[in-house]
Every structure is written in C-alpha cells, then in structure tokens.
Amino acid sequence: MSNILITGATGNIGSEVIRYLFEQNTQNRIIAGVRNIDRAKRIFQKYPQLDYVPFDFEDPETFDNALTGIDRVFLLRPPHLSNVDKHFRPLINLMLKKGILEIVFLSVQGAEKSKVIPHNKMERLIIENGLNYIFLRPSYFMQNLTTTLLDDIQQKREIILPAGDAKFNWIDIDNIAEVGAIVLDNFQNYKNRILEITGKENLNFKEISSIMNNNLNHPISYRNVNPLKFFRVKKREGMPTGMILVMIMLHFLPRFQKEPPISNVYEQLTGRKPTKLEDFIEREKGLFEKS
C-alpha cells in the first residue's frame, strides 16, 4: 500500500480524482491536501476512509507536514500560480529530501512546444531532479466554459478571447480525473510516461458558440480580441496578472500551431469513448443560461 497525497483536492480535477480512486476501490491510502479541513470533510463526506492534511501552495510552512510519510504525489498547478521557482521548486526539493520519488503531474497538451508556459517549466523541474513521473497532458478543458469563461458567458453573452480561428481539442475533466486515478493506483505500469488525454473533437470558439446556441435559449457570440486588449479587459475586471498571461499564452499561441493531435489514451485505459462536447453543454445548460 502506498500513501498518496492529492494536491488541489477540493478543486474540479482533484475532487474527481478522489472520487474515481474510491469508486475503483483503491487499496492505497489517500490523503487530501487542503487549506480548510472542515470544509473538505463536508465535500468528501461520502468517503470516510479519506484522510486530510493542511496544505497550501502559497504557504511553504505547510509542505513538511503534508509530505511526511507520503510515497506518491498528485500535483497540479492552481491557475493563478505561474511562478514555478517560487511556488513549486521548494515543494519538489522537499520531496527529494524526504525520499518521495513518485509524482503524477497534471500538465497540458503541447507543453513540450513552449518553454514559456509554467507547465513546461514544471515538467523540466521534475525531470531534472530525477523523479519518477507520469505526465498527464490533457487537451483543452470543457470546464473552462463553466469556470474561467463563465462570467463573460453569463453576463455579456460572449466568449472573449485572443484565440482567432485556432482549433482546440476538447476534453471533459471527468475523463482526465478517471485516467489520473488509474495511473495513481497503478503507477509502476505507467512510470516515466507521458499520456496525452484528448477528446475526439477539434473545434474553434466560433464553432463552439454555434454548438452552444443550438442548445441554449439565450444565444452567445464569440469575440476575438488581440492579446493587448484582452490583457486590459481582464486586468480591469480584477483578474491576476499571472493568470491573464497564462490565458493569453494558452489561447493565442495555438493560432500559429497545427491542430492538436487526437489520442486514444482514454479509450485504451477505460474501454470507453470520451465525453462529446454537445453532451457536456447539455449537461451544464443550466449554468450557461444564468445571468
């Protein structure tokens, strides 16, 4: 049995990874690293076997206790944290000091192509320090429509991005988390591998808005803006600078790249097809209609 620390445990992906681990009857001990244990216990009340430890990426003093007795770490990067040396290098250094050599890192499809995005720097940090790793490289989250892009959809009935006509591959976080749970439970089978997790649809945001409008009562539109205007708009709205820059890189750079490749990793590991975007939009229709 291994002791597995789940960072970002109460977030969209972390919470689903925990759900899938218990649904597949993991024999490992699962520890949720969270900022607020009481809140986390309410969220995960269905899983009495789940353990908890205080953990906060922005408070390095929580790292030592959180890593004590841990064998394997599921690591993700909170969207607002882009300084790898400040927030993640100390964590990796402490893992090495404690002899923790197994890590599953939630990266992003195409991370190897751009040295400026945080995911690339984090992958290199992990490899350079000699950790045994599994890099999960999912494509573009369907849930971006229900999180970072939702305010504009609800309040302005727009998707506003510097993405032009770039095609993105769309994947459901549920699918990512299911793969994450499988490899966490069977680490040795996938050790030192990179797994691209994609859906089956490459679509641009104009096509996305059209699909959404086929399902919504209140239509939306897609507005392409240049990166400078996007920065100004989001800065005025109060979005942290680091997150704005990451959003620009993730949405603007694909304009100059080939369409994302489509992988069969999800099907190979689960025996099922990934979620279709139209099904996801129907599932989340209530959110998109709110204003």
C-alpha positions in Angstrom: 0.0 0.0 0.0 1.2 3.5 -0.9 0.3 6.8 0.8 -0.8 9.2 -2.0 -1.1 12.9 -1.4 -3.7 14.7 -3.6 -2.9 18.4 -4.1 -5.7 20.7 -5.2 -8.0 18.1 -3.6 -11.2 20.2 -3.4 -10.8 21.6 -7.0 -12.5 20.4 -10.1 -9.9 17.8 -11.0 -8.6 16.9 -7.6 -12.1 16.1 -6.2 -12.9 13.9 -9.2 -9.6 12.1 -8.9 -10.5 11.3 -5.3 -14.0 10.1 -6.4 -12.6 7.8 -9.0 -10.0 6.4 -6.7 -12.6 5.3 -4.2 -15.0 4.1 -6.9 -12.3 1.8 -8.3 -11.8 0.5 -4.7 -8.2 1.7 -4.3 -6.1 -0.2 -1.8 -3.9 2.8 -1.3 -4.2 5.3 1.5 -5.5 8.6 0.0 -4.6 11.9 1.7 -6.3 15.2 0.6 -4.0 18.2 0.9 -6.4 21.1 1.6 -6.4 24.6 3.1 -9.6 24.0 5.1 -10.1 20.6 6.5 -13.6 21.1 7.9 -14.8 22.3 4.5 -13.1 19.4 2.8 -14.7 16.9 5.1 -18.1 18.3 4.2 -17.3 18.0 0.5 -16.0 14.4 0.8 -18.4 13.1 3.4 -19.2 10.1 1.2 -15.6 8.9 1.6 -15.0 8.3 5.4 -11.7 6.5 4.6 -10.2 9.7 3.1 -7.5 11.3 5.3 -6.7 15.0 5.4 -3.7 17.2 5.9 -3.3 21.0 5.8 -1.6 22.1 2.6 -1.4 25.4 0.8 0.8 26.1 -2.3 1.2 29.7 -1.1 2.3 28.7 2.4 5.6 26.6 2.3 5.3 26.0 6.0 2.6 23.5 5.3 4.8 21.4 3.0 6.8 19.5 5.5 3.9 18.0 7.5 1.9 17.4 4.3 4.7 15.3 2.8 5.6 13.3 5.9 5.0 9.6 5.3 4.0 10.2 1.6 5.0 7.8 -1.2 3.4 9.4 -4.2 2.1 12.9 -5.1 -0.6 14.0 -7.5 0.5 17.5 -8.4 -1.4 20.2 -10.3 -0.8 23.9 -10.8 -3.5 26.2 -9.5 -4.4 28.6 -12.4 -3.4 31.8 -10.6 0.1 30.5 -9.7 2.6 30.8 -12.5 5.9 31.4 -10.7 7.4 27.9 -10.8 10.6 28.7 -8.8 8.6 30.4 -6.0 5.7 28.0 -5.5 6.8 24.6 -6.8 10.6 24.3 -6.7 10.6 24.3 -2.8 8.0 21.6 -2.9 10.0 19.4 -5.3 13.2 20.0 -3.2 11.4 18.9 -0.1 10.0 15.8 -1.8 13.6 14.8 -2.7 14.8 15.4 0.8 12.1 13.1 2.2 12.7 10.4 -0.5 9.4 10.9 -2.3 10.3 9.9 -5.9 6.9 9.2 -7.5 4.8 12.1 -8.9 1.8 12.3 -11.3 1.7 15.8 -12.7 -1.2 17.3 -14.4 0.3 19.2 -17.3 -1.2 20.3 -20.6 -1.2 19.1 -24.2 1.6 20.7 -26.1 3.6 21.6 -23.0 6.8 20.4 -24.7 6.4 23.0 -27.5 6.6 26.2 -25.4 9.3 26.9 -22.8 7.4 30.0 -21.6 4.3 28.3 -20.1 4.5 27.1 -16.5 3.7 23.5 -17.3 6.8 23.2 -19.5 9.0 24.6 -16.7 7.4 22.2 -14.1 7.9 19.2 -16.3 11.6 20.1 -16.7 11.9 20.7 -13.0 10.6 17.2 -12.3 12.8 15.5 -14.9 15.9 17.4 -13.9 15.5 16.4 -10.3 15.3 12.7 -11.2 11.8 12.0 -10.0 9.9 9.0 -11.4 6.9 10.7 -13.2 3.8 10.4 -15.1 2.8 13.5 -17.0 -0.8 13.8 -17.9 -1.2 16.1 -20.8 -4.9 16.8 -21.3 -6.2 19.0 -24.1 -8.4 22.0 -23.6 -10.9 21.6 -20.7 -14.6 21.6 -21.5 -14.9 23.0 -18.0 -13.2 26.2 -19.0 -16.6 27.1 -20.3 -18.0 26.7 -16.8 -15.2 28.4 -14.9 -12.8 31.0 -16.4 -15.1 31.8 -19.3 -18.4 31.6 -17.5 -18.7 35.2 -16.2 -18.5 36.6 -19.8 -21.0 34.0 -21.0 -23.5 34.7 -18.2 -23.1 38.5 -18.0 -22.1 39.5 -21.6 -23.4 36.5 -23.5 -19.9 36.4 -25.1 -16.8 34.3 -25.2 -14.0 36.9 -25.3 -10.5 35.5 -26.2 -7.4 36.2 -28.3 -7.8 32.8 -30.0 -8.7 33.8 -33.5 -9.8 30.7 -35.5 -7.4 28.3 -33.7 -8.7 24.8 -33.2 -8.7 23.3 -29.7 -9.3 19.8 -28.7 -12.0 19.5 -26.0 -11.8 17.1 -23.1 -14.1 16.6 -20.1 -12.4 16.9 -16.7 -14.2 13.7 -15.6 -12.3 11.8 -18.3 -9.0 13.3 -17.1 -9.7 12.5 -13.5 -10.6 8.9 -14.3 -7.2 8.4 -16.1 -5.5 10.2 -13.2 -7.0 7.8 -10.7 -6.0 4.7 -12.8 -2.3 5.8 -13.1 -2.1 6.8 -9.4 -3.3 3.4 -8.4 -1.0 1.6 -10.9 2.0 3.9 -11.0 4.6 1.3 -12.0 2.7 0.3 -15.1 2.9 3.9 -16.5 6.1 5.2 -14.8 8.1 7.8 -16.7 5.5 8.0 -19.4 3.7 11.0 -21.0 0.0 10.4 -21.5 -2.0 12.8 -23.8 -5.6 12.7 -22.9 -7.9 14.1 -25.6 -11.5 14.1 -26.8 -12.4 13.4 -30.4 -13.3 16.9 -31.5 -11.1 19.8 -32.7 -13.2 22.9 -32.7 -12.6 26.7 -32.7 -14.5 29.1 -30.5 -16.8 30.2 -33.3 -17.9 26.6 -33.8 -18.3 26.2 -30.0 -20.6 29.2 -29.8 -22.7 27.7 -32.6 -23.0 24.4 -30.8 -23.9 26.2 -27.6 -26.6 28.2 -29.4 -28.2 25.0 -30.6 -28.8 24.1 -27.0 -29.4 27.4 -25.3 -32.4 29.7 -25.1 -30.3 32.9 -24.8 -27.6 32.9 -27.6 -24.0 33.8 -27.1 -21.3 35.0 -29.5 -17.6 34.7 -29.8 -15.5 37.9 -29.9 -11.8 37.6 -30.9 -9.6 40.3 -29.5 -5.9 41.0 -29.7 -3.8 40.0 -26.7 -3.2 43.5 -25.5 -6.9 44.3 -25.4 -7.6 41.0 -23.7 -5.0 41.9 -21.1 -6.5 45.3 -20.5 -10.1 44.0 -20.2 -9.2 41.2 -17.8 -6.9 43.5 -15.7 -9.8 46.0 -15.4 -12.0 43.1 -14.2 -9.5 42.2 -11.5 -8.0 39.0 -12.9 -4.5 38.4 -11.5 -1.7 39.3 -14.0 -0.2 35.9 -13.9 -3.4 34.2 -14.8 -4.1 36.7 -17.6 -0.7 36.0 -19.2 -1.2 32.2 -18.9 -4.6 32.6 -20.6 -3.1 34.6 -23.4 -0.4 32.0 -24.0 -2.8 29.1 -23.9 -5.2 30.8 -26.4 -3.0 33.0 -28.6 -0.1 30.6 -29.3 -2.4 27.9 -30.9 -3.1 30.3 -33.7 0.4 29.6 -35.0 0.4 25.8 -34.4 -1.1 22.8 -36.1 -4.4 21.3 -35.0 -4.0 19.3 -31.8 -3.4 15.6 -32.3 -6.1 13.3 -31.1 -5.0 10.4 -28.8 -6.7 7.1 -27.8 -5.3 7.1 -24.2 -8.7 7.5 -22.5 -10.2 4.6 -24.6 -7.2 2.4 -24.0 -7.3 2.8 -20.2 -11.1 2.8 -19.7 -12.6 1.0 -22.8 -15.0 3.9 -23.3 -15.3 6.9 -25.6 -14.6 10.3 -24.1 -17.4 12.8 -23.5 -18.8 14.6 -26.5 -18.8 18.4 -26.3 -22.5 18.6 -27.2 -23.3 16.2 -24.3 -21.3 18.3 -21.9 -23.1 21.5 -23.0 -26.4 19.9 -22.5 -25.3 18.6 -19.1 -24.2 22.1 -18.0 -27.0 24.0 -19.7 -28.4 25.5 -16.5 -25.1 27.3 -15.8 -24.9 28.8 -19.3 -28.5 30.2 -19.0 -27.9 32.0 -15.7 -27.1 35.8 -15.8 
